[in-house]
Amino acid sequence: MEHPNQLWSLDFVEDALADGRQLRTLTVVGAVDPTALDVYSRECPQIEVDTSLPSARVVRVLESLAAQRQLPERLLVDNGPQFVCRTLAEWAERRGVQIAFTRPGKPTDKPHIESFNGKFRDECLNAHYFLSVPDARRLIEAWRLDYNHHRPHSALGGATPMEFLQQVTAVQATAEPERQ
């Protein structure tokens, strides 16, 4: 493990509103070391919710996150149209973020976000009947906050994603004087 925000994975999960309209979510999950998939923070800094999420919206989400925290060195994404477009590529180049693409048809290349999305679907999307986009945003954000702050993970030594990140930050802070 090197540091938080080394890698973020992005993916889309679809559902439907009560009136039958499509509901799309963009999930963002933090990972620390893509070569050691058992060691990542599991933090979900954002789930964007709307009926449509084009590439320009993906960039807006990333810019919003950049205003709150350090951007990752790399983004791990599939080959969906919102990710292989010029809009995201130009943003990544300007921001100094590499984009790593999974092999086409190989969700196993990003098991950590696929696992997260499975929990998200089972525990949130399948558990709620969304009346509107604002209703979906409210319920999904409540689930995301619970996931990050209150749900311990065995792979994180029983810590929640936020506790794990605090532990990593504390360890790095104590190691900094030794490096100098």
C-alpha positions in Angstrom: 0.0 0.0 0.0 1.4 3.4 -1.0 -1.2 6.1 -0.2 -4.9 6.9 -0.4 -6.2 8.2 -3.7 -3.7 6.2 -5.8 -6.5 4.7 -7.9 -10.2 5.3 -8.2 -12.5 2.9 -10.1 -15.5 4.2 -11.8 -18.5 2.3 -13.1 -22.2 2.7 -13.9 -25.1 0.8 -12.3 -28.6 1.1 -13.8 -32.0 0.9 -12.1 -35.4 2.4 -12.7 -37.7 5.0 -11.1 -41.2 4.1 -10.0 -42.6 5.7 -13.2 -40.3 3.4 -15.3 -37.7 6.0 -16.4 -34.1 4.8 -16.3 -32.0 5.7 -13.3 -28.3 5.7 -13.8 -25.7 5.9 -11.1 -21.9 6.5 -11.4 -20.1 4.8 -8.6 -16.6 6.0 -7.6 -14.6 3.7 -5.3 -11.1 4.3 -4.0 -8.4 1.7 -4.2 -4.8 2.0 -2.8 -2.9 -0.7 -4.8 -4.4 -2.2 -7.9 -1.9 -5.1 -7.8 -3.0 -6.1 -4.3 -6.8 -6.0 -4.6 -7.2 -7.1 -1.0 -5.7 -3.8 0.2 -7.8 -0.9 -0.8 -9.8 1.6 1.2 -13.2 0.6 0.0 -14.2 4.2 0.4 -17.0 5.5 -1.9 -16.4 9.2 -2.2 -19.3 9.7 -4.7 -22.3 8.1 -6.2 -23.8 10.4 -8.9 -27.5 9.8 -9.6 -29.6 11.0 -12.6 -31.5 9.7 -15.6 -28.6 10.3 -17.9 -24.9 10.6 -17.1 -22.9 11.6 -20.2 -19.1 12.0 -20.3 -19.3 15.8 -19.5 -21.2 14.9 -16.3 -18.5 12.3 -15.4 -15.9 15.1 -15.7 -18.0 17.4 -13.5 -18.2 14.7 -10.8 -14.4 14.3 -11.0 -13.9 18.1 -10.8 -16.2 18.2 -7.8 -14.2 15.5 -6.1 -11.0 17.4 -7.0 -12.3 20.4 -5.0 -12.6 18.2 -1.9 -9.6 15.9 -2.1 -6.5 15.0 -4.0 -7.2 13.4 -7.4 -5.9 9.9 -8.0 -2.9 9.0 -10.0 -5.1 6.7 -12.1 -8.7 6.0 -13.0 -9.7 2.4 -13.7 -12.6 2.2 -16.0 -14.2 -0.1 -18.5 -14.6 0.6 -22.2 -18.0 2.3 -22.0 -18.7 5.3 -24.2 -18.6 7.8 -21.3 -15.0 6.6 -20.5 -13.4 6.2 -23.9 -14.4 9.6 -25.1 -12.3 12.7 -25.9 -14.0 14.6 -23.0 -12.6 12.4 -20.3 -9.2 11.9 -22.1 -8.7 15.7 -22.3 -9.7 16.2 -18.7 -7.3 13.5 -17.6 -4.4 14.9 -19.6 -5.0 18.4 -18.2 -5.2 17.1 -14.6 -2.2 14.6 -14.9 -4.4 11.6 -14.3 -3.8 8.4 -16.2 -6.8 6.3 -17.4 -6.4 2.6 -17.2 -9.0 0.6 -19.2 -10.1 -3.0 -18.4 -10.0 -5.6 -21.1 -13.3 -5.6 -23.0 -15.8 -7.9 -21.4 -13.6 -8.6 -18.4 -15.3 -7.2 -15.2 -12.9 -9.4 -13.3 -10.2 -6.7 -14.1 -11.9 -4.5 -11.5 -13.3 -6.9 -8.8 -13.3 -4.3 -6.0 -15.8 -2.0 -7.7 -17.8 -5.0 -9.0 -18.1 -6.2 -5.4 -19.1 -2.7 -4.2 -21.7 -2.5 -7.0 -23.2 -5.8 -6.0 -23.6 -4.6 -2.4 -25.0 -1.3 -3.6 -27.6 -3.1 -5.8 -28.6 -5.7 -3.1 -28.7 -3.3 -0.1 -29.8 -0.1 -1.7 -31.2 -0.2 -5.2 -33.2 -3.5 -4.7 -34.3 -2.3 -1.2 -36.0 0.9 -2.4 -38.7 2.0 -4.7 -37.5 5.4 -6.0 -40.3 7.9 -6.6 -38.1 10.5 -8.3 -34.5 11.4 -9.0 -34.3 13.6 -5.8 -35.8 10.7 -3.8 -33.2 8.4 -5.2 -30.4 10.8 -4.5 -31.4 11.2 -0.9 -31.7 7.4 -0.2 -28.5 6.6 -2.1 -26.5 9.2 -0.3 -27.8 8.0 3.0 -26.7 4.4 2.0 -23.2 5.7 0.8 -22.6 7.6 4.1 -23.6 4.5 6.1 -21.3 2.3 4.0 -18.3 4.7 4.5 -18.8 5.5 8.2 -20.6 2.7 9.9 -19.9 -0.6 8.1 -16.8 -2.5 9.2 -15.0 -4.6 6.6 -13.1 -7.8 7.5 -10.5 -7.0 4.8 -9.8 -3.7 6.5 -9.2 -5.4 9.9 -12.8 -4.7 11.0 -12.5 -0.9 10.3 -14.9 1.1 8.3 -13.5 2.7 5.1 -13.2 6.1 6.9 -11.5 4.5 9.9 -9.1 2.7 7.6 -8.2 6.0 5.8 -7.6 7.7 9.1 -5.3 4.8 10.2 -3.4 5.1 6.9 -3.1 8.9 7.2 -1.8 8.5 10.8 0.8 5.9 9.8 2.0 8.1 6.9 2.1 11.2 9.2 4.4 9.4 11.7 6.6 8.0 8.8 7.1 11.4 7.2 9.7 12.7 9.7 11.7 9.4 9.3 11.9 10.0 5.5 13.6 13.4 5.9 
